[in-house]
């Protein structure tokens, strides 16, 4: 694997030249977009309340008002609110200028035995805007439709620490806004634009939104990263620990602004170097669950590497034959938190497989810990974004055009 020497950032004169580029930024205007955020899926019950009246619109556009906690439940084919059946398969909730407080099941994976949190402030999720409860299949989707800028305020403290440098908080705000707008523009046929999890970007409503987060979002209001006038797929991850990765390697997406760049700036990340171990039997079971025909595994060997030195392919010999597995598919099978990245070597293999590696996440696009270091070294949010997303510029939301539809 290729890991450049670290700890001598100021000697990397060749990399700094790009940071001298200053773009002309137009005066931001207020973005009018709202984002539909999937808060939970396959839910069977939830509680909702507000500090004022909660207005509920049912599937026949009839309005109801409630001054108490709403207990919403899907029971068979019936959608119940406080024990009374309501019409249709979708509810819309709002509380005017007040936030809605949601209590979702602790387990939202379809288990009917999932326990609701008590309807007090413990565990309440505070969100602005509207909440849509939509029946899909045998469960409910819970979707928060929220102003784009308010959504970004909820993402920033969920993705990075709000005590980080102000320029880094601006970087995260612009990246989050860009990612959301990109998904919004391409999601007209879906029930939601983004999920409130690592599937897209983490969002927890008002949780963690402080003065520093507010300032970062408001000072970049309406700004997005664009390529050829359209919002980009603004991918980001925690720690590159070397060269960032091409999107083509990870997702088979040939995007000109998601090409690998040197990133020797994240050595302070707690995820910079790691070790992991997992049972061979766990890998076998999970691969079978994902549809791979795998017998008893005998050996696992990296056989392909990306330009950045990450494992792109593994050869697994097992009792039924041979399996060529993508590096990212190994992470998916074992768990993204168990194997933080594909930049690893296999230290040993017996009943357990032991890996030693570097970095965390897919390493495509922005490196959060690298951006933190660059901000602390005095670089502006705009130059940091320009570095990690080469060939892009900042533009106002109102001036952007539709991004091209992905071909894969």
C-alpha positions in Angstrom: 0.0 0.0 0.0 1.1 3.6 -0.6 1.2 5.8 2.5 3.2 9.0 2.1 5.4 10.3 4.9 3.5 12.5 7.3 4.1 15.2 9.9 5.9 17.6 7.5 2.9 19.4 5.9 4.6 22.7 5.4 7.3 21.1 3.2 4.7 19.9 0.7 5.0 23.0 -1.4 3.9 21.3 -4.6 0.5 20.6 -3.1 -0.1 24.1 -1.7 -0.1 25.8 -5.1 -3.7 24.9 -5.7 -4.8 26.6 -2.5 -3.7 29.9 -3.9 -6.7 29.8 -6.2 -9.5 32.2 -5.2 -12.9 31.9 -6.7 -15.2 34.8 -7.2 -18.3 34.0 -5.1 -21.6 35.6 -5.9 -23.6 37.0 -3.0 -25.7 34.1 -1.6 -29.5 34.3 -1.8 -31.9 32.3 0.3 -32.4 28.8 -1.0 -36.0 27.9 -1.4 -35.6 24.2 -1.7 -36.9 21.8 0.9 -35.4 18.3 1.4 -37.3 15.1 2.2 -35.3 13.2 4.8 -36.1 9.5 5.6 -35.9 9.4 9.4 -37.0 5.7 9.7 -38.4 2.9 7.6 -40.5 -0.2 8.3 -41.8 1.4 11.5 -45.1 0.2 13.0 -45.7 2.9 15.6 -44.3 6.3 16.7 -45.2 9.1 19.0 -45.3 12.8 18.1 -46.0 16.0 20.0 -45.2 19.8 20.0 -45.3 22.8 22.3 -48.4 23.9 20.4 -51.2 22.3 18.5 -50.2 19.6 16.1 -52.1 19.7 12.9 -52.6 16.4 11.0 -53.8 16.0 7.4 -55.0 12.6 6.5 -55.1 10.8 3.2 -58.4 12.5 2.2 -57.0 16.0 2.9 -59.1 16.3 6.1 -57.4 18.2 8.9 -57.4 17.3 12.6 -55.8 19.1 15.5 -54.3 17.6 18.7 -53.0 19.1 21.9 -51.7 15.9 23.3 -49.1 13.3 22.3 -50.1 11.6 19.1 -49.7 7.8 19.1 -49.6 6.7 15.5 -49.8 3.0 14.8 -50.1 0.7 11.8 -52.3 -2.3 12.8 -52.8 -4.7 10.0 -54.3 -2.6 7.2 -55.5 0.2 9.6 -53.6 3.4 10.3 -54.5 4.6 13.8 -54.0 7.9 15.6 -54.7 7.7 19.3 -56.6 4.5 18.7 -58.9 5.9 16.0 -58.6 4.9 12.4 -57.8 7.6 9.9 -58.4 7.7 6.2 -55.8 6.9 3.6 -52.2 5.7 3.7 -50.3 8.9 4.4 -50.4 11.5 7.2 -48.8 14.9 7.2 -48.0 16.6 10.5 -47.1 20.2 11.2 -46.9 22.5 14.2 -46.6 26.0 12.6 -43.4 27.8 13.8 -42.8 25.2 16.5 -40.7 22.0 16.2 -42.2 18.6 16.2 -40.8 16.1 18.6 -40.6 12.5 17.4 -40.2 9.3 19.4 -39.3 6.4 17.1 -38.9 2.8 18.0 -35.5 1.9 19.3 -35.5 -0.9 16.7 -36.8 0.2 13.3 -35.9 -2.9 11.3 -39.4 -4.2 11.1 -39.6 -5.9 14.5 -43.1 -5.6 15.9 -41.6 -6.0 19.4 -39.6 -2.8 19.1 -40.2 -0.6 22.2 -41.1 3.1 21.9 -39.2 5.5 24.0 -41.2 7.3 26.7 -42.9 10.5 25.5 -40.8 12.9 27.5 -37.6 14.7 26.4 -35.4 11.6 26.7 -34.7 10.5 23.2 -37.0 13.0 21.5 -35.9 14.0 18.0 -36.7 17.7 17.4 -37.3 18.6 13.8 -38.7 21.6 12.0 -40.9 21.6 8.9 -43.4 18.8 8.1 -43.4 15.1 9.0 -45.0 12.7 6.6 -45.9 9.2 7.7 -46.4 7.0 4.7 -47.5 3.4 4.5 -45.2 1.3 2.3 -45.7 -2.5 2.3 -46.1 -3.8 5.8 -44.5 -0.7 7.5 -44.4 3.0 7.7 -41.8 5.5 6.3 -41.2 8.5 8.5 -40.1 11.5 6.4 -39.1 15.0 7.6 -39.7 17.6 4.9 -37.4 20.5 6.0 -35.9 23.6 4.6 -32.6 22.9 2.9 -30.6 25.3 5.2 -32.2 23.8 8.4 -31.4 20.4 7.1 -27.7 21.3 6.6 -27.6 22.7 10.2 -28.7 19.3 11.4 -26.1 17.4 9.3 -23.0 19.4 10.3 -22.8 18.5 14.0 -23.9 14.9 13.2 -21.0 14.5 10.8 -18.2 16.5 12.5 -17.4 18.0 15.9 -18.8 21.5 16.2 -15.7 22.6 18.1 -13.6 22.1 14.9 -12.2 25.1 13.0 -14.8 27.4 11.6 -13.5 27.0 8.0 -13.9 23.2 8.4 -17.5 23.6 9.6 -18.1 25.7 6.4 -16.5 23.0 4.3 -18.9 20.4 5.8 -21.9 22.7 5.4 -21.3 23.3 1.7 -20.5 19.6 1.1 -23.7 18.5 2.9 -25.8 21.1 1.1 -24.4 20.1 -2.3 -25.0 16.4 -1.7 -28.6 17.0 -0.6 -29.3 19.2 -3.6 -27.8 16.7 -6.0 -30.0 13.9 -4.6 -33.0 16.2 -4.5 -32.7 17.0 -8.2 -32.5 13.3 -9.1 -35.1 11.9 -6.8 -38.5 13.1 -8.1 -39.8 9.5 -8.5 -38.8 8.5 -4.9 -40.6 9.0 -1.6 -37.6 10.9 -0.2 -34.4 12.6 -1.2 -31.9 11.4 1.4 -31.8 9.0 4.4 -30.8 10.4 7.8 -28.0 7.9 8.2 -24.6 6.9 6.8 -26.5 5.6 3.8 -26.4 9.3 2.7 -25.4 11.7 5.5 -26.2 11.6 9.2 -29.0 14.0 10.3 -30.5 14.3 13.8 -32.8 17.3 13.5 -31.9 20.1 16.0 -29.5 17.9 18.0 -26.1 19.5 18.4 -27.0 22.7 16.5 -25.1 25.5 18.3 -23.9 29.0 17.5 -20.8 27.8 15.6 -22.9 25.5 13.4 -25.4 28.3 12.8 -22.6 30.7 11.7 -21.0 28.1 9.4 -24.3 27.4 7.6 -25.5 31.0 7.5 -22.2 32.4 6.2 -22.3 29.9 3.3 -26.1 30.0 2.7 -27.0 28.9 -0.7 -23.5 28.0 -1.8 -22.9 24.6 -3.5 -20.0 22.9 -5.3 -20.7 22.6 -9.0 -19.1 21.1 -12.1 -20.2 22.5 -15.5 -22.9 24.4 -13.7 -24.6 21.5 -11.9 -24.3 20.3 -8.3 -21.8 17.5 -7.8 -22.1 14.2 -6.1 -20.3 15.6 -3.1 -19.0 12.4 -1.5 -17.0 12.7 1.7 -15.6 10.3 4.3 -13.6 10.4 7.5 -10.0 9.6 6.9 -8.1 8.9 3.6 -4.7 8.2 5.2 -2.9 8.7 1.9 -4.4 9.3 -1.5 -8.1 9.8 -1.9 -9.8 7.3 -4.1 -11.3 7.5 -7.6 -15.1 7.1 -7.7 -14.6 4.7 -10.6 -12.8 2.3 -8.3 -15.4 2.3 -5.5 -18.7 2.8 -7.3 -17.9 2.4 -11.0 -18.8 6.1 -11.5 -16.5 8.0 -13.8 -16.9 11.5 -12.3 -14.2 14.0 -13.3 -14.3 15.8 -9.9 -14.0 12.6 -7.9 -10.4 11.7 -8.8 -7.8 10.8 -6.2 -5.6 13.6 -4.7 -2.8 13.5 -2.2 -4.0 13.7 1.4 -1.2 13.6 3.9 -3.1 15.8 6.3 -5.1 13.5 8.5 -2.4 11.8 10.7 -4.2 13.2 13.8 -7.3 11.2 13.0 -8.1 8.5 15.6 -8.9 6.3 12.6 -5.6 6.9 10.8 -4.3 3.4 11.8 -6.2 0.4 13.0 -6.4 -3.3 13.5 -9.5 -5.5 13.0 -10.4 -9.1 13.6 -13.5 -11.2 12.8 -14.5 -14.8 12.7 -14.1 -16.8 9.5 -17.5 -18.3 10.2 -19.1 -14.8 10.4 -17.7 -13.9 7.0 -19.0 -17.2 5.5 -22.5 -16.7 7.0 -22.8 -13.0 5.9 -21.5 -13.7 2.4 -24.2 -16.5 2.0 -26.8 -14.1 3.3 -25.8 -11.6 0.6 -26.2 -14.3 -2.1 -22.7 -15.6 -2.6 -22.4 -19.4 -2.8 -19.6 -19.9 -0.3 -18.5 -23.1 1.4 -15.9 -23.4 4.2 -13.2 -20.7 3.6 -9.6 -21.8 3.5 -7.7 -18.7 2.3 -8.3 -15.1 1.5 -5.7 -13.1 -0.5 -5.7 -9.6 -1.9 -5.2 -9.9 -5.7 -6.0 -6.3 -6.9 -5.1 -2.9 -5.7 -6.3 0.6 -6.7 -3.9 3.3 -7.7 -4.1 4.6 -4.2 -3.0 1.3 -2.7 -6.4 0.1 -1.5 -7.6 -3.5 -1.9 -9.9 -3.6 -4.9 -10.2 -7.4 -5.2 -9.8 -10.4 -2.9 -9.5 -14.1 -3.9 -11.3 -16.4 -1.5 -10.7 -20.2 -1.8 -13.4 -22.3 -0.2 -14.7 -25.8 -0.2 -17.1 -25.1 -3.1 -14.5 -23.3 -5.3 -13.2 -19.8 -5.7 -14.8 -16.4 -5.1 -13.4 -13.0 -6.3 -14.7 -10.4 -4.0 -14.5 -6.6 -4.1 -12.8 -4.9 -1.2 -15.9 -2.9 -0.5 -18.0 -6.1 -0.5 -15.8 -7.5 2.3 -16.5 -4.4 4.3 -20.2 -4.7 3.6 -20.2 -8.4 4.6 -18.2 -8.0 7.9 -19.4 -4.5 8.8 -18.2 -1.1 7.9 -17.3 -0.3 11.5 -15.4 -3.6 11.8 -13.3 -3.0 8.7 -13.1 0.8 8.5 -11.5 0.9 5.0 -10.1 -1.2 2.2 -6.5 0.1 2.8 -5.3 -3.0 4.7 -3.1 -6.1 4.8 -4.0 -9.5 6.1 -1.8 -10.2 9.2 -3.1 -13.7 10.0 -5.8 -16.1 9.2 -7.0 -19.0 11.4 -10.4 -19.2 13.0 -10.1 -15.4 13.1 -8.9 -13.1 10.2 -6.8 -10.3 11.5 -6.3 -7.1 9.4 -4.1 -4.1 9.8 -5.1 -1.0 8.0 -5.3 2.7 7.6 -8.1 5.2 7.2 -11.9 5.1 7.6 -14.6 5.3 4.9 -14.6 4.9 1.2 -12.0 7.8 0.8 -13.8 9.3 -2.2 -13.9 13.1 -2.4 -13.6 15.2 0.7 -11.5 13.8 3.6 -13.0 15.3 6.8 -9.9 14.9 9.0 -7.7 16.2 6.2 -10.0 19.3 5.8 -9.8 19.9 9.5 -6.0 20.0 9.4 -6.0 22.3 6.3 -8.4 24.7 8.0 -6.1 24.8 11.1 -3.2 25.6 8.7 -5.1 28.7 7.5 -6.8 27.6 4.3 -10.2 28.8 3.4 -13.3 26.6 3.0 -13.4 27.4 -0.7 -9.8 26.4 -1.4 -10.2 23.2 0.6 -13.3 22.3 -1.4 -11.5 23.1 -4.6 -8.7 20.8 -3.7 -10.7 17.7 -2.8 -13.1 18.2 -5.7 -10.8 19.2 -8.5 -12.2 21.1 -11.5 -15.2 22.5 -9.5 -16.4 25.9 -8.5 -18.8 27.4 -5.9 -22.1 28.6 -7.2 -25.4 29.7 -5.8 -28.2 27.2 -5.6 -30.5 29.4 -7.6 -28.0 29.4 -10.6 -27.5 25.7 -10.8 -28.8 23.3 -13.5 -29.7 19.7 -13.3 -26.8 17.2 -12.9 -26.5 14.4 -15.5 -28.3 11.3 -14.5 -25.8 8.6 -13.4 -25.2 5.8 -15.9 -24.5 3.2 -13.2 
